[in-house]
Amino acid sequence: MFNFKHAKKSIELIEAFLTLMDEGCLIFKDGVKNYLFGNRSSFEDNLKTLANIASEADIKKREIENILYTQSLMPELRADILKLLEELNNILELAKANLFEFDVEVPFIPSELNQDLTKLTELSVLSIDSLIPATRVFFRDPESVKEHLHRVYLYEKETDKLALSIKRRVFQDMPNIKLSEKIHLRYFTLHIELLSDKAQDAADVLSIMAIKRSI
């Protein structure tokens, strides 16, 4: 990409997009924690901030797409880059949608689950945190992408393990909770868990792109 006239601009936009994605995921993590511990005012601030970040990221994504098409940059990888951008944007949109689900549905979450759900959120976001530097390095040194991606898969697996443990605990070890509340808790556990699954999907796309560039 460095050999093309408008390459620098497109890379700067991608870097800005990734920075927004990083900020958005941190806000999501903070938002879940604020909801769990009843910090309503801070939670509402998180909702507004994340919505603004997602909107700005979508604008950046469209700018990148426009440059890639109009300037014919890296035509052999353009479709893959656009697919990766879509996967990354989906992660941010999912984070926003999931946080708003807390606001809309107001799930009852027993305080004894706060620690586990906080940890689950941290693990899921760590999978995304690992994906972002892997994406950055793709444009500088594609051969080193693989060593960055292993963390994405590691955190995705750890997220799945903890999510399963939480669901088992809810259904088997919490007899005082209504079945409807248990189902709701499973639903929101899945919301958080899905972010790491989406990070894994993006990591798969990035891995293939790195192989293509190294051939």
The 8 nearest C-alpha neighbors of each residue, nearest first, counted from 0:
[[1, 2, 6, 3, 73, 72, 138, 7],
 [0, 2, 6, 3, 7, 4, 138, 5],
 [3, 1, 0, 4, 6, 5, 72, 73],
 [2, 4, 6, 1, 5, 0, 72, 73],
 [5, 3, 6, 2, 7, 1, 70, 72],
 [6, 4, 8, 7, 3, 9, 70, 66],
 [5, 7, 3, 9, 8, 1, 0, 4],
 [6, 8, 10, 9, 5, 11, 1, 4],
 [9, 7, 11, 6, 10, 5, 12, 66],
 [8, 10, 12, 6, 11, 7, 63, 13],
 [9, 11, 13, 7, 12, 8, 14, 6],
 [12, 10, 14, 8, 9, 13, 7, 15],
 [13, 11, 15, 9, 10, 14, 16, 8],
 [12, 14, 16, 10, 15, 11, 17, 9],
 [13, 15, 11, 17, 12, 16, 10, 18],
 [16, 14, 12, 18, 13, 17, 11, 19],
 [15, 17, 13, 19, 14, 18, 56, 59],
 [18, 16, 20, 14, 19, 15, 21, 13],
 [19, 17, 21, 15, 20, 16, 14, 22],
 [20, 18, 22, 16, 17, 21, 23, 56],
 [19, 21, 17, 23, 18, 22, 91, 16],
 [20, 22, 18, 19, 24, 23, 17, 25],
 [23, 21, 19, 25, 20, 24, 18, 26],
 [24, 22, 20, 26, 25, 21, 49, 19],
 [23, 25, 27, 26, 21, 22, 28, 20],
 [24, 26, 28, 22, 27, 23, 29, 21],
 [25, 27, 29, 23, 24, 28, 30, 45],
 [28, 26, 24, 30, 25, 29, 23, 94],
 [29, 27, 25, 31, 30, 26, 120, 24],
 [28, 30, 26, 32, 27, 31, 33, 25],
 [31, 29, 27, 33, 42, 45, 32, 28],
 [30, 32, 34, 28, 33, 29, 35, 27],
 [33, 31, 35, 29, 30, 34, 117, 36],
 [32, 34, 38, 30, 36, 42, 31, 35],
 [35, 33, 31, 37, 32, 36, 42, 38],
 [36, 34, 32, 33, 37, 113, 31, 108],
 [35, 37, 33, 34, 38, 32, 113, 110],
 [36, 38, 34, 39, 35, 33, 42, 32],
 [39, 37, 33, 41, 36, 40, 34, 42],
 [38, 40, 42, 41, 37, 43, 34, 33],
 [41, 39, 43, 42, 38, 44, 33, 45],
 [40, 42, 44, 43, 39, 38, 45, 33],
 [41, 43, 39, 45, 30, 33, 44, 40],
 [44, 42, 46, 40, 45, 41, 39, 47],
 [45, 43, 41, 47, 42, 46, 48, 40],
 [44, 46, 42, 48, 43, 30, 47, 49],
 [47, 45, 43, 49, 44, 48, 50, 42],
 [48, 46, 50, 44, 45, 49, 51, 43],
 [49, 47, 45, 51, 50, 46, 44, 52],
 [48, 50, 52, 46, 51, 47, 23, 45],
 [49, 51, 47, 53, 48, 52, 46, 54],
 [52, 50, 54, 48, 49, 53, 55, 47],
 [51, 53, 49, 55, 54, 50, 56, 23],
 [54, 52, 56, 50, 51, 55, 49, 57],
 [55, 53, 51, 57, 52, 56, 50, 58],
 [54, 56, 52, 58, 57, 53, 51, 59],
 [57, 55, 59, 53, 58, 54, 16, 52],
 [56, 58, 60, 54, 55, 59, 53, 61],
 [57, 59, 55, 61, 56, 60, 62, 54],
 [60, 58, 56, 62, 57, 61, 16, 63],
 [59, 61, 57, 63, 58, 62, 56, 64],
 [60, 62, 64, 58, 63, 59, 65, 57],
 [63, 61, 59, 65, 60, 64, 58, 66],
 [64, 62, 60, 66, 65, 61, 9, 67],
 [63, 65, 61, 67, 62, 66, 68, 60],
 [64, 66, 62, 68, 63, 67, 69, 61],
 [67, 65, 69, 63, 68, 64, 70, 62],
 [68, 66, 64, 72, 65, 71, 70, 69],
 [67, 69, 65, 71, 66, 70, 64, 72],
 [68, 70, 66, 71, 67, 65, 72, 64],
 [69, 71, 72, 66, 67, 68, 5, 65],
 [72, 70, 68, 67, 69, 74, 73, 66],
 [71, 73, 67, 70, 74, 3, 0, 77],
 [72, 74, 75, 76, 77, 0, 71, 67],
 [75, 73, 77, 76, 72, 71, 78, 67],
 [74, 76, 73, 77, 78, 79, 72, 211],
 [77, 75, 79, 74, 73, 78, 80, 208],
 [76, 78, 74, 80, 79, 73, 75, 81],
 [77, 79, 81, 80, 76, 82, 75, 74],
 [80, 78, 82, 76, 77, 81, 83, 208],
 [81, 79, 83, 77, 82, 78, 84, 76],
 [82, 80, 84, 78, 83, 79, 77, 85],
 [81, 83, 79, 85, 80, 84, 78, 86],
 [84, 82, 80, 86, 85, 81, 79, 87],
 [85, 83, 87, 81, 86, 82, 88, 80],
 [84, 86, 82, 88, 83, 87, 89, 81],
 [87, 85, 83, 89, 84, 88, 201, 82],
 [88, 86, 84, 90, 89, 85, 83, 201],
 [87, 89, 85, 91, 90, 86, 84, 92],
 [90, 88, 92, 86, 87, 91, 93, 85],
 [91, 89, 93, 87, 88, 92, 197, 94],
 [90, 92, 94, 88, 93, 89, 20, 95],
 [91, 93, 89, 95, 94, 90, 96, 88],
 [94, 92, 96, 90, 95, 91, 89, 97],
 [93, 95, 91, 97, 92, 96, 98, 90],
 [94, 96, 92, 98, 93, 97, 49, 99],
 [97, 95, 93, 99, 98, 94, 92, 100],
 [98, 96, 100, 94, 99, 95, 93, 190],
 [97, 99, 95, 100, 101, 96, 94, 27],
 [98, 100, 102, 96, 101, 97, 103, 95],
 [101, 99, 103, 97, 102, 98, 104, 96],
 [102, 100, 105, 99, 98, 104, 103, 106],
 [101, 103, 99, 100, 105, 104, 98, 43],
 [102, 104, 100, 101, 105, 99, 106, 98],
 [103, 105, 101, 106, 100, 102, 99, 107],
 [106, 104, 101, 102, 103, 107, 100, 108],
 [107, 105, 104, 108, 101, 183, 184, 180],
 [106, 108, 105, 109, 180, 184, 183, 104],
 [107, 109, 106, 110, 112, 184, 35, 113],
 [110, 108, 111, 112, 107, 113, 176, 35],
 [109, 111, 113, 112, 108, 35, 36, 114],
 [110, 112, 109, 113, 114, 115, 108, 116],
 [113, 111, 110, 115, 114, 109, 116, 108],
 [114, 112, 110, 116, 115, 111, 117, 35],
 [113, 115, 117, 116, 112, 118, 111, 110],
 [116, 114, 118, 112, 117, 113, 119, 165],
 [117, 115, 119, 113, 118, 114, 112, 120],
 [116, 118, 114, 120, 115, 119, 113, 32],
 [117, 119, 121, 115, 116, 120, 114, 122],
 [120, 118, 116, 122, 117, 121, 158, 115],
 [121, 119, 123, 117, 118, 122, 28, 191],
 [120, 122, 118, 124, 119, 123, 125, 117],
 [123, 121, 125, 119, 124, 120, 158, 154],
 [122, 124, 195, 120, 125, 126, 121, 158],
 [123, 125, 127, 121, 126, 122, 120, 128],
 [126, 124, 128, 122, 127, 123, 121, 129],
 [125, 127, 151, 154, 129, 124, 123, 128],
 [128, 126, 130, 124, 129, 125, 198, 131],
 [127, 129, 125, 126, 130, 131, 124, 21],
 [130, 128, 126, 127, 151, 131, 150, 125],
 [129, 131, 127, 133, 128, 132, 151, 134],
 [130, 132, 134, 133, 128, 129, 135, 127],
 [133, 131, 135, 134, 130, 136, 129, 147],
 [134, 132, 130, 147, 136, 131, 144, 135],
 [135, 133, 131, 137, 132, 136, 130, 205],
 [136, 134, 132, 133, 137, 138, 131, 14],
 [135, 137, 139, 133, 138, 134, 140, 132],
 [138, 136, 141, 134, 135, 140, 139, 144],
 [137, 139, 136, 140, 135, 141, 0, 134],
 [140, 138, 136, 137, 141, 135, 1, 143],
 [139, 141, 142, 137, 136, 143, 138, 144],
 [142, 140, 137, 209, 144, 143, 139, 138],
 [141, 143, 140, 144, 213, 209, 145, 210],
 [142, 144, 141, 145, 146, 140, 147, 136],
 [145, 143, 147, 141, 133, 146, 142, 137],
 [146, 144, 148, 147, 143, 149, 206, 142],
 [145, 147, 144, 148, 143, 149, 150, 133],
 [148, 146, 133, 144, 145, 149, 150, 129],
 [149, 147, 145, 151, 150, 146, 133, 144],
 [148, 150, 152, 151, 147, 146, 153, 145],
 [151, 149, 153, 148, 152, 129, 154, 147],
 [152, 150, 126, 148, 149, 154, 129, 153],
 [151, 153, 155, 149, 150, 154, 156, 199],
 [152, 154, 150, 156, 155, 151, 149, 157],
 [155, 153, 157, 126, 156, 151, 152, 122],
 [154, 156, 152, 158, 195, 153, 157, 126],
 [157, 155, 159, 153, 158, 154, 152, 160],
 [156, 158, 154, 160, 159, 155, 161, 153],
 [159, 157, 155, 161, 156, 160, 122, 123],
 [158, 160, 162, 156, 157, 161, 163, 155],
 [161, 159, 157, 163, 158, 162, 156, 164],
 [160, 162, 164, 158, 163, 159, 165, 157],
 [163, 161, 159, 165, 164, 160, 158, 166],
 [162, 164, 166, 160, 161, 165, 167, 159],
 [163, 165, 161, 167, 162, 166, 168, 160],
 [166, 164, 168, 162, 167, 163, 169, 161],
 [167, 165, 169, 163, 168, 164, 185, 162],
 [168, 166, 164, 170, 165, 169, 171, 163],
 [167, 169, 172, 165, 171, 166, 170, 164],
 [168, 170, 166, 173, 167, 171, 172, 165],
 [171, 169, 167, 168, 172, 166, 173, 181],
 [170, 172, 168, 167, 169, 173, 174, 166],
 [171, 173, 168, 169, 174, 170, 167, 175],
 [172, 174, 169, 175, 176, 171, 170, 168],
 [175, 173, 176, 172, 171, 170, 177, 169],
 [176, 174, 173, 177, 172, 178, 169, 181],
 [175, 177, 174, 173, 180, 178, 181, 169],
 [178, 176, 180, 179, 181, 175, 174, 182],
 [177, 179, 181, 180, 182, 176, 170, 183],
 [180, 178, 182, 177, 181, 183, 176, 184],
 [181, 179, 183, 177, 178, 182, 184, 176],
 [180, 182, 178, 184, 183, 179, 169, 185],
 [183, 181, 185, 179, 180, 184, 186, 178],
 [182, 184, 180, 186, 181, 185, 179, 187],
 [185, 183, 181, 187, 186, 182, 188, 180],
 [184, 186, 188, 182, 183, 187, 166, 189],
 [185, 187, 183, 189, 184, 188, 182, 190],
 [188, 186, 190, 189, 184, 185, 183, 191],
 [187, 189, 185, 190, 191, 186, 184, 192],
 [188, 190, 192, 186, 187, 191, 193, 185],
 [191, 189, 187, 188, 193, 192, 97, 186],
 [190, 192, 188, 189, 193, 194, 120, 187],
 [191, 193, 189, 194, 190, 195, 188, 123],
 [194, 192, 196, 195, 190, 191, 189, 197],
 [193, 195, 197, 196, 192, 191, 123, 198],
 [194, 196, 123, 198, 155, 197, 193, 126],
 [197, 195, 193, 199, 198, 194, 200, 155],
 [196, 198, 200, 194, 199, 195, 90, 193],
 [199, 197, 195, 201, 196, 200, 127, 202],
 [198, 200, 202, 196, 197, 201, 203, 195],
 [201, 199, 197, 203, 202, 198, 196, 204],
 [200, 202, 204, 198, 203, 199, 86, 83],
 [201, 203, 199, 205, 200, 204, 206, 198],
 [204, 202, 206, 200, 201, 205, 199, 207],
 [205, 203, 201, 207, 202, 206, 83, 208],
 [206, 204, 208, 202, 207, 203, 209, 201],
 [205, 207, 203, 209, 208, 204, 202, 210],
 [206, 208, 210, 204, 209, 205, 211, 203],
 [209, 207, 205, 211, 206, 210, 204, 212],
 [210, 208, 141, 212, 206, 211, 207, 205],
 [209, 211, 207, 213, 208, 212, 214, 206],
 [210, 212, 208, 209, 214, 213, 207, 76],
 [213, 211, 209, 210, 214, 208, 141, 142],
 [212, 214, 210, 211, 209, 142, 141, 208],
 [213, 211, 212, 210, 209, 142, 208, 141]]
